[in-house]
Amino acid sequence: MSNWSFLVIHTILVCVIAQMPTADFPYVRTLDKNGKFVLYWNFNDTHITFEVQVRTFGYVGLGISRNGSMYPADVVLGWVHNDLAYFGDYHTVGKMSPVMDISQDWTLLYGYETSFGTVLRFVRKFDTCDPEDVPITENTTRIIYSFQDRDPDTDKFQLLWHGKENRGSVNLHLTQTSALPYDVASSQWSSTAWTLDFINNNFTIHEQRETYRCVGFYLPDLGGKSHIIKFEPKIDAGNEEYLQGISLYRCNIGDAVNVSQIHGHGFNCLEAPPVIQYCKEFLAGWAPGGEAFYLPENVGISVGDSNDPVFYVLSTQYRATGGPQGIKDTSGLRLTLTRSLRQQEAGFIDVGSYISWQHFLPPREPEFTTKAYCSQRCLMWGFKDALDPMNVIGVMFKTHSLAKAVALRVIRDRTEMPWIMKDDKYSPNYQIMRLLRKPVTVQKGDRLSVECTYDTSSRTRSTLGGYFSENEVCRAYILYYPKKFIDGCLGWSSYDQLRGRFQEPVLPEDTFTYLNSTDWLRDQQMSRNLVIALATSTEHSFCYSNNQAPQNAFDHFDHPQYSTRLTAPSTCPQGAV
């Protein structure tokens, strides 16, 4: 009893004397499907405060997992008994009761019970420098939770198992999220807010193969300019498991295009008319884990102006149903717009790997990194005569199933600037639009780099860039203001420094055949040669825009060399973990 007596007294004193680093809770997520476990949070520069409201009068557990499982994980356990709050900082090591940390770094602010259940509020530093804790960073965080209907025996600390139903895990970005979800109906734009839906028209999902479907829409006269202030998915209930991603693009079309033949019609995206295939100004998107995205209240995306494109393409990637036949789908995207124009006019730029075989991943590699560059000349082409920088405010990464880490960087005068966004715990099942805590500037003359790290351990054959699940992709949709004259900038390696297994040069026209015929499971020398080639070969960039003539440009340049490499500073004292 003595250990727990000390903990109870300690936490009660903290409730009295601790200064709460945050107050209100603008961020909230229901963690379970039955609405029994609700998590609230807020943060400042150094601390993050949580409040859990759980429909139970037993114990509550919340933790940060290192891999998405219940162990190993950094957890807190708490409950209320006889009006006393019990709370502790633990870690899990296996299928056994959690082990109390030597250093108690999560601090209880208060705990009580209501008619709903148990309420606990607690706080910790982002990085406690305790090896038994998991730092909270801008990476994707694997939150685990559990609860039980009964309190533990506080004399013996016998923790009853929570069972299979009262536990779970979710992915969250605790420090990078959508703008606060303001109520459009009660905001200053309420009288002028309206919605515009782009949906599939009863498409029959194929039962045996993936489908990449595109639907064209001709936008009628909207009666003047509006700003997009929110976009969100419209997913048919029950069809979630068949959807891999939805994107909305727009473009200008020439007078020669017969609109009646494409408006409202669906096509295989890879076999569609050119006006469909080359419509690539990204406007909105959804991927697994995504929800409604609210733009900051001073930022909007222009629609309906005389210079805005009027042709839209909804692109949907479907998984095979695996058996059920005749499943219809009307999923899509909804835009919320306002006629009360906002101060800043934003746009997207799509940056990353050009989809082709040049995006090449060898098999059986637990950590293989590719890089794609948007060159200095391509960005200058997109800036035209503008001198004011891009202010990057949000990023949505796009990969397929093998990616484990992603990063978006700025390179300025051969110096790596701080990352625009970096996620070393990236999950392909949680691809959402993320707002930066502070805007990052991209100046005229900068270069951009998108890096993706893959785990191909499960593959026995090489993986190529492509549109389907057996392929891979590495892209970043960057939201910024003010809008420039560039919609995308994609890169690939020339492989002109590739050497064969006997160090002989591989001719450009033979590169694909050579790479594809290599026995990667046995030829470690070729694995090393490939890494060297990707780090030294010349690079290509392809940039494009709706608002330039010509609408695209190519660049060929030496692989970037850095005079200053970025190293992340440590917030912990020397010698601490």
VENGIRA-V498996 format. One record per residue. N is the residue number from 1. RES is the residue in three letters. PSI is psi in degrees with one decimal (NA if undefined). D_CENTER is the distance of its C-alpha to the mean C-alpha in whole Angstrom. Layout:
n | res | psi | d_center
N | RES | PSI | D_CENTER
N | RES | PSI | D_CENTER
//
This chain:
n | res | psi | d_center
1 | MET | -26.8 | 45
2 | SER | -42.0 | 46
3 | ASN | -44.8 | 42
4 | TRP | -30.8 | 41
5 | SER | -43.0 | 43
6 | PHE | -43.1 | 42
7 | LEU | -40.5 | 39
8 | VAL | -47.2 | 40
9 | ILE | -44.3 | 42
10 | HIS | -47.0 | 39
11 | THR | -33.0 | 36
12 | ILE | -41.0 | 39
13 | LEU | -40.7 | 40
14 | VAL | -37.1 | 36
15 | CYS | -30.3 | 36
16 | VAL | -42.2 | 39
17 | ILE | -18.1 | 38
18 | ALA | 138.9 | 35
19 | GLN | 119.8 | 33
20 | MET | 122.8 | 30
21 | PRO | -19.9 | 27
22 | THR | 161.4 | 25
23 | ALA | -76.2 | 27
24 | ASP | 170.6 | 25
25 | PHE | 89.0 | 22
26 | PRO | -16.0 | 20
27 | TYR | 135.4 | 17
28 | VAL | 144.9 | 18
29 | ARG | 128.9 | 17
30 | THR | 120.9 | 19
31 | LEU | -28.2 | 18
32 | ASP | 162.3 | 21
33 | LYS | -15.4 | 22
34 | ASN | 2.0 | 25
35 | GLY | 24.5 | 24
36 | LYS | -21.1 | 26
37 | PHE | 108.4 | 24
38 | VAL | 129.5 | 22
39 | LEU | 127.7 | 20
40 | TYR | 148.6 | 20
41 | TRP | 160.8 | 19
42 | ASN | 167.0 | 20
43 | PHE | 160.1 | 20
44 | ASN | -153.3 | 22
45 | ASP | -21.3 | 22
46 | THR | -27.2 | 23
47 | HIS | 157.9 | 23
48 | ILE | 134.3 | 21
49 | THR | 133.5 | 23
50 | PHE | 150.7 | 22
51 | GLU | 130.2 | 24
52 | VAL | 138.0 | 25
53 | GLN | 113.4 | 27
54 | VAL | 133.1 | 28
55 | ARG | 74.9 | 30
56 | THR | 153.9 | 32
57 | PHE | 18.7 | 35
58 | GLY | -149.6 | 35
59 | TYR | 159.5 | 32
60 | VAL | 137.2 | 29
61 | GLY | 137.5 | 26
62 | LEU | 139.2 | 23
63 | GLY | 172.0 | 21
64 | ILE | 116.2 | 18
65 | SER | 148.4 | 18
66 | ARG | -19.8 | 18
67 | ASN | 6.4 | 17
68 | GLY | -10.1 | 16
69 | SER | 172.6 | 20
70 | MET | -16.3 | 23
71 | TYR | 148.8 | 24
72 | PRO | 143.4 | 24
73 | ALA | 157.3 | 22
74 | ASP | 116.8 | 23
75 | VAL | 157.0 | 24
76 | VAL | 146.8 | 27
77 | LEU | 138.3 | 29
78 | GLY | 156.4 | 31
79 | TRP | 170.6 | 34
80 | VAL | 129.3 | 37
81 | HIS | 125.3 | 40
82 | ASN | 43.5 | 43
83 | ASP | 12.1 | 42
84 | LEU | 136.0 | 40
85 | ALA | 128.7 | 37
86 | TYR | 137.9 | 36
87 | PHE | 143.0 | 33
88 | GLY | 157.9 | 32
89 | ASP | 121.8 | 29
90 | TYR | 177.3 | 29
91 | HIS | 151.4 | 27
92 | THR | 143.8 | 27
93 | VAL | -4.7 | 29
94 | GLY | -163.1 | 30
95 | LYS | 69.2 | 31
96 | MET | 171.6 | 33
97 | SER | 145.8 | 33
98 | PRO | 152.9 | 31
99 | VAL | 131.0 | 33
100 | MET | 134.7 | 33
101 | ASP | 146.8 | 32
102 | ILE | -42.1 | 34
103 | SER | 120.6 | 33
104 | GLN | 100.9 | 32
105 | ASP | -9.2 | 29
106 | TRP | 128.3 | 27
107 | THR | 124.2 | 30
108 | LEU | 130.5 | 31
109 | LEU | -42.4 | 32
110 | TYR | 163.2 | 33
111 | GLY | 141.2 | 33
112 | TYR | 171.0 | 35
113 | GLU | 145.2 | 36
114 | THR | -176.6 | 36
115 | SER | -24.0 | 37
116 | PHE | -41.9 | 33
117 | GLY | -134.9 | 33
118 | THR | 136.0 | 32
119 | VAL | 126.1 | 30
120 | LEU | 134.5 | 29
121 | ARG | 132.1 | 28
122 | PHE | 163.6 | 27
123 | VAL | 152.7 | 25
124 | ARG | 164.4 | 25
125 | LYS | 154.9 | 24
126 | PHE | -45.4 | 20
127 | ASP | 110.8 | 22
128 | THR | -9.3 | 25
129 | CYS | 23.3 | 26
130 | ASP | 121.5 | 27
131 | PRO | -17.0 | 27
132 | GLU | -5.1 | 27
133 | ASP | 160.1 | 24
134 | VAL | 122.2 | 20
135 | PRO | 143.7 | 19
136 | ILE | 116.0 | 16
137 | THR | -167.5 | 14
138 | GLU | 3.1 | 11
139 | ASN | 164.0 | 9
140 | THR | 131.1 | 8
141 | THR | 128.0 | 11
142 | ARG | 101.0 | 13
143 | ILE | 131.2 | 16
144 | ILE | 152.6 | 19
145 | TYR | 157.7 | 22
146 | SER | 160.9 | 25
147 | PHE | 158.6 | 29
148 | GLN | 152.8 | 32
149 | ASP | -10.4 | 35
150 | ARG | 147.2 | 37
151 | ASP | 154.9 | 37
152 | PRO | 162.5 | 38
153 | ASP | 108.1 | 42
154 | THR | -17.8 | 41
155 | ASP | -42.6 | 45
156 | LYS | -4.7 | 43
157 | PHE | 56.6 | 40
158 | GLN | 108.4 | 39
159 | LEU | 112.4 | 36
160 | LEU | 143.1 | 36
161 | TRP | 137.3 | 33
162 | HIS | -17.7 | 31
163 | GLY | 169.8 | 31
164 | LYS | -27.9 | 28
165 | GLU | -27.9 | 28
166 | ASN | 42.6 | 27
167 | ARG | 166.9 | 24
168 | GLY | -178.8 | 21
169 | SER | 147.9 | 17
170 | VAL | 153.8 | 14
171 | ASN | 136.3 | 10
172 | LEU | 150.6 | 10
173 | HIS | 102.4 | 8
174 | LEU | -26.8 | 12
175 | THR | -3.6 | 12
176 | GLN | 114.5 | 10
177 | THR | 178.8 | 10
178 | SER | 159.7 | 11
179 | ALA | 155.0 | 15
180 | LEU | 131.5 | 17
181 | PRO | 86.8 | 18
182 | TYR | 156.0 | 22
183 | ASP | 106.3 | 24
184 | VAL | -37.0 | 25
185 | ALA | -28.1 | 28
186 | SER | 3.9 | 29
187 | SER | 176.9 | 28
188 | GLN | -11.4 | 30
189 | TRP | 7.7 | 29
190 | SER | -38.1 | 30
191 | SER | -14.7 | 33
192 | THR | 2.3 | 31
193 | ALA | 141.5 | 27
194 | TRP | 169.1 | 27
195 | THR | 154.8 | 25
196 | LEU | 121.3 | 24
197 | ASP | 137.9 | 23
198 | PHE | 109.5 | 22
199 | ILE | 158.4 | 23
200 | ASN | 148.9 | 24
201 | ASN | 83.6 | 28
202 | ASN | 48.5 | 29
203 | PHE | 135.6 | 27
204 | THR | 115.4 | 29
205 | ILE | 131.6 | 26
206 | HIS | 141.6 | 28
207 | GLU | -15.4 | 28
208 | GLN | -16.5 | 29
209 | ARG | 156.3 | 26
210 | GLU | 151.3 | 23
211 | THR | 137.3 | 23
212 | TYR | 97.0 | 21
213 | ARG | 137.2 | 23
214 | CYS | 136.6 | 23
215 | VAL | 131.8 | 25
216 | GLY | 143.5 | 27
217 | PHE | 130.8 | 27
218 | TYR | 120.4 | 30
219 | LEU | 123.0 | 29
220 | PRO | 174.6 | 33
221 | ASP | 122.2 | 34
222 | LEU | 2.4 | 32
223 | GLY | 23.9 | 35
224 | GLY | 177.6 | 33
225 | LYS | 139.3 | 30
226 | SER | 169.2 | 27
227 | HIS | 132.8 | 24
228 | ILE | 129.8 | 21
229 | ILE | -6.5 | 19
230 | LYS | 144.3 | 17
231 | PHE | 151.5 | 16
232 | GLU | 156.2 | 15
233 | PRO | 150.5 | 15
234 | LYS | 95.9 | 19
235 | ILE | 127.5 | 19
236 | ASP | 129.7 | 22
237 | ALA | 131.0 | 23
238 | GLY | -14.2 | 23
239 | ASN | 2.4 | 21
240 | GLU | -40.3 | 18
241 | GLU | -15.4 | 18
242 | TYR | -4.0 | 19
243 | LEU | 126.0 | 17
244 | GLN | -25.1 | 14
245 | GLY | 152.8 | 13
246 | ILE | 132.9 | 14
247 | SER | 148.7 | 14
248 | LEU | 125.9 | 17
249 | TYR | 164.7 | 19
250 | ARG | 162.2 | 22
251 | CYS | 166.3 | 25
252 | ASN | 148.7 | 29
253 | ILE | 149.5 | 31
254 | GLY | 167.7 | 35
255 | ASP | -21.7 | 38
256 | ALA | -12.7 | 39
257 | VAL | 128.8 | 36
258 | ASN | 99.9 | 37
259 | VAL | -35.3 | 35
260 | SER | -22.5 | 37
261 | GLN | -9.7 | 36
262 | ILE | -24.7 | 32
263 | HIS | 120.7 | 31
264 | GLY | -0.2 | 30
265 | HIS | 147.3 | 30
266 | GLY | 148.7 | 28
267 | PHE | 156.5 | 28
268 | ASN | 121.0 | 26
269 | CYS | -35.1 | 24
270 | LEU | -8.2 | 25
271 | GLU | 14.3 | 29
272 | ALA | 165.0 | 29
273 | PRO | 152.0 | 31
274 | PRO | -36.0 | 30
275 | VAL | -27.1 | 29
276 | ILE | -49.4 | 26
277 | GLN | -33.3 | 25
278 | TYR | 18.4 | 25
279 | CYS | 101.5 | 23
280 | LYS | 17.8 | 20
281 | GLU | 107.3 | 19
282 | PHE | 135.7 | 16
283 | LEU | -34.0 | 16
284 | ALA | 158.9 | 14
285 | GLY | 163.1 | 11
286 | TRP | 143.9 | 10
287 | ALA | 168.5 | 9
288 | PRO | 132.5 | 9
289 | GLY | -12.9 | 9
290 | GLY | 154.5 | 8
291 | GLU | -166.4 | 11
292 | ALA | 139.5 | 13
293 | PHE | 124.1 | 12
294 | TYR | 126.5 | 15
295 | LEU | 150.9 | 16
296 | PRO | 152.5 | 18
297 | GLU | -8.5 | 21
298 | ASN | 8.6 | 23
299 | VAL | 136.8 | 20
300 | GLY | 163.0 | 21
301 | ILE | 127.5 | 20
302 | SER | 135.9 | 24
303 | VAL | 138.3 | 25
304 | GLY | -1.3 | 29
305 | ASP | 162.8 | 30
306 | SER | -26.1 | 33
307 | ASN | -3.6 | 31
308 | ASP | 143.4 | 28
309 | PRO | 151.4 | 27
310 | VAL | -4.5 | 28
311 | PHE | 131.3 | 27
312 | TYR | 148.0 | 24
313 | VAL | 123.3 | 22
314 | LEU | 119.3 | 20
315 | SER | 125.5 | 19
316 | THR | 130.2 | 18
317 | GLN | 121.4 | 17
318 | TYR | 138.4 | 19
319 | ARG | 156.4 | 20
320 | ALA | 145.1 | 24
321 | THR | -21.8 | 25
322 | GLY | 13.9 | 27
323 | GLY | -59.3 | 30
324 | PRO | 137.5 | 30
325 | GLN | 153.8 | 32
326 | GLY | 19.5 | 32
327 | ILE | 121.1 | 29
328 | LYS | 153.2 | 28
329 | ASP | 134.2 | 25
330 | THR | 29.6 | 25
331 | SER | 161.9 | 21
332 | GLY | -150.7 | 19
333 | LEU | 145.9 | 18
334 | ARG | 130.4 | 19
335 | LEU | 136.9 | 20
336 | THR | 128.8 | 21
337 | LEU | 160.9 | 24
338 | THR | 146.5 | 26
339 | ARG | -8.8 | 30
340 | SER | 100.6 | 30
341 | LEU | 145.7 | 28
342 | ARG | 167.7 | 26
343 | GLN | -43.1 | 26
344 | GLN | 134.5 | 24
345 | GLU | 119.6 | 23
346 | ALA | 167.4 | 19
347 | GLY | 172.2 | 18
348 | PHE | 148.9 | 15
349 | ILE | 128.7 | 16
350 | ASP | 114.1 | 14
351 | VAL | 141.5 | 14
352 | GLY | -151.0 | 14
353 | SER | 135.0 | 17
354 | TYR | 134.8 | 19
355 | ILE | 106.5 | 19
356 | SER | 178.1 | 23
357 | TRP | -21.1 | 24
358 | GLN | -21.8 | 24
359 | HIS | 87.1 | 20
360 | PHE | 129.3 | 22
361 | LEU | 119.5 | 21
362 | PRO | 156.7 | 24
363 | PRO | 168.5 | 25
364 | ARG | 31.4 | 25
365 | GLU | 114.3 | 23
366 | PRO | -18.7 | 21
367 | GLU | 95.5 | 19
368 | PHE | 123.2 | 19
369 | THR | 133.6 | 18
370 | THR | 152.5 | 18
371 | LYS | 139.8 | 18
372 | ALA | 136.9 | 18
373 | TYR | 141.7 | 19
374 | CYS | 115.5 | 20
375 | SER | 165.1 | 24
376 | GLN | -44.9 | 26
377 | ARG | -35.8 | 28
378 | CYS | -44.4 | 25
379 | LEU | -39.2 | 24
380 | MET | -37.7 | 27
381 | TRP | -39.7 | 28
382 | GLY | -28.6 | 25
383 | PHE | -28.8 | 26
384 | LYS | -123.2 | 30
385 | ASP | -3.7 | 32
386 | ALA | 139.2 | 30
387 | LEU | -21.9 | 30
388 | ASP | 144.2 | 27
389 | PRO | 165.9 | 24
390 | MET | 135.4 | 21
391 | ASN | 101.7 | 19
392 | VAL | 127.1 | 15
393 | ILE | -13.4 | 14
394 | GLY | 156.2 | 10
395 | VAL | 139.0 | 7
396 | MET | 116.2 | 5
397 | PHE | 149.0 | 5
398 | LYS | 122.6 | 7
399 | THR | 178.6 | 9
400 | HIS | -152.4 | 12
401 | SER | -14.3 | 13
402 | LEU | -12.8 | 14
403 | ALA | 141.5 | 12
404 | LYS | -14.9 | 12
405 | ALA | 147.3 | 10
406 | VAL | 154.3 | 9
407 | ALA | 142.0 | 11
408 | LEU | 123.3 | 12
409 | ARG | 157.3 | 15
410 | VAL | 134.6 | 18
411 | ILE | 122.1 | 22
412 | ARG | 117.6 | 25
413 | ASP | 48.1 | 28
414 | ARG | 19.0 | 27
415 | THR | 129.6 | 26
416 | GLU | 118.3 | 22
417 | MET | 166.5 | 21
418 | PRO | 143.7 | 18
419 | TRP | 139.0 | 15
420 | ILE | -46.1 | 13
421 | MET | 141.4 | 10
422 | LYS | 132.6 | 10
423 | ASP | 102.7 | 8
424 | ASP | -6.0 | 11
425 | LYS | 33.0 | 11
426 | TYR | 141.4 | 7
427 | SER | 123.7 | 8
428 | PRO | -15.3 | 8
429 | ASN | 7.0 | 9
430 | TYR | 73.6 | 6
431 | GLN | 95.0 | 4
432 | ILE | 161.3 | 4
433 | MET | 125.1 | 6
434 | ARG | 131.4 | 6
435 | LEU | 141.0 | 10
436 | LEU | 150.2 | 12
437 | ARG | -32.4 | 15
438 | LYS | 143.0 | 17
439 | PRO | 146.5 | 17
440 | VAL | 132.3 | 17
441 | THR | 138.6 | 20
442 | VAL | 117.8 | 20
443 | GLN | 158.1 | 24
444 | LYS | 127.3 | 26
445 | GLY | -8.3 | 27
446 | ASP | 168.5 | 24
447 | ARG | 154.3 | 22
448 | LEU | 147.5 | 18
449 | SER | 131.3 | 17
450 | VAL | 124.5 | 13
451 | GLU | 135.8 | 14
452 | CYS | 133.0 | 12
453 | THR | 129.8 | 14
454 | TYR | 152.1 | 15
455 | ASP | 103.6 | 18
456 | THR | 22.5 | 20
457 | SER | -29.7 | 23
458 | SER | -8.1 | 23
459 | ARG | 139.7 | 24
460 | THR | -8.6 | 28
461 | ARG | 161.6 | 27
462 | SER | 153.2 | 25
463 | THR | 132.1 | 22
464 | LEU | 158.4 | 22
465 | GLY | 139.3 | 19
466 | GLY | -177.5 | 19
467 | TYR | -15.7 | 18
468 | PHE | 173.1 | 19
469 | SER | -25.9 | 18
470 | GLU | -11.3 | 20
471 | ASN | 179.6 | 19
472 | GLU | 165.0 | 16
473 | VAL | 157.0 | 14
474 | CYS | 98.2 | 12
475 | ARG | 155.9 | 11
476 | ALA | 120.9 | 9
477 | TYR | 112.1 | 10
478 | ILE | 121.8 | 11
479 | LEU | 128.1 | 13
480 | TYR | 167.9 | 16
481 | TYR | 157.6 | 20
482 | PRO | 156.1 | 23
483 | LYS | 136.5 | 22
484 | LYS | -171.9 | 24
485 | PHE | 50.9 | 25
486 | ILE | 134.4 | 22
487 | ASP | -25.5 | 20
488 | GLY | 156.6 | 18
489 | CYS | 104.6 | 19
490 | LEU | 146.2 | 19
491 | GLY | 161.6 | 20
492 | TRP | 158.8 | 22
493 | SER | 148.0 | 25
494 | SER | -18.1 | 29
495 | TYR | 24.9 | 29
496 | ASP | -5.9 | 33
497 | GLN | 14.0 | 33
498 | LEU | 133.1 | 33
499 | ARG | 147.6 | 36
500 | GLY | -176.5 | 37
501 | ARG | -19.8 | 38
502 | PHE | 20.7 | 41
503 | GLN | 17.4 | 40
504 | GLU | 144.3 | 41
505 | PRO | 138.9 | 39
506 | VAL | 121.8 | 37
507 | LEU | 145.3 | 38
508 | PRO | -41.4 | 35
509 | GLU | -13.0 | 36
510 | ASP | -1.9 | 36
511 | THR | -50.4 | 33
512 | PHE | -46.9 | 31
513 | THR | -41.9 | 34
514 | TYR | -48.3 | 34
515 | LEU | -42.0 | 31
516 | ASN | -22.9 | 31
517 | SER | -3.6 | 34
518 | THR | 138.7 | 33
519 | ASP | 86.8 | 34
520 | TRP | -22.1 | 31
521 | LEU | -20.2 | 32
522 | ARG | -26.8 | 35
523 | ASP | 84.3 | 35
524 | GLN | -29.2 | 33
525 | GLN | -40.6 | 35
526 | MET | -32.0 | 33
527 | SER | -42.4 | 29
528 | ARG | -40.3 | 30
529 | ASN | -37.3 | 32
530 | LEU | -44.1 | 28
531 | VAL | -42.8 | 26
532 | ILE | -42.2 | 29
533 | ALA | -41.8 | 29
534 | LEU | -23.8 | 25
535 | ALA | -8.7 | 26
536 | THR | -16.1 | 29
537 | SER | 155.7 | 29
538 | THR | 157.4 | 29
539 | GLU | 160.3 | 26
540 | HIS | 147.0 | 26
541 | SER | 140.8 | 24
542 | PHE | 117.1 | 24
543 | CYS | 149.0 | 23
544 | TYR | 159.1 | 24
545 | SER | 144.5 | 24
546 | ASN | -25.2 | 26
547 | ASN | 24.9 | 28
548 | GLN | 156.2 | 30
549 | ALA | 115.7 | 33
550 | PRO | 165.0 | 32
551 | GLN | -1.5 | 29
552 | ASN | 164.2 | 28
553 | ALA | 151.4 | 28
554 | PHE | 149.0 | 28
555 | ASP | 147.7 | 28
556 | HIS | 124.9 | 30
557 | PHE | 159.7 | 30
558 | ASP | 150.4 | 30
559 | HIS | 131.3 | 27
560 | PRO | 134.0 | 26
561 | GLN | 135.8 | 28
562 | TYR | 136.5 | 27
563 | SER | -24.2 | 30
564 | THR | 120.2 | 28
565 | ARG | 143.6 | 25
566 | LEU | 131.9 | 22
567 | THR | 133.7 | 23
568 | ALA | 129.0 | 21
569 | PRO | 149.8 | 23
570 | SER | 140.0 | 24
571 | THR | -1.4 | 25
572 | CYS | 150.8 | 27
573 | PRO | 153.2 | 31
574 | GLN | 130.4 | 32
575 | GLY | -18.6 | 33
576 | ALA | 157.3 | 30
577 | VAL | NA | 27
//
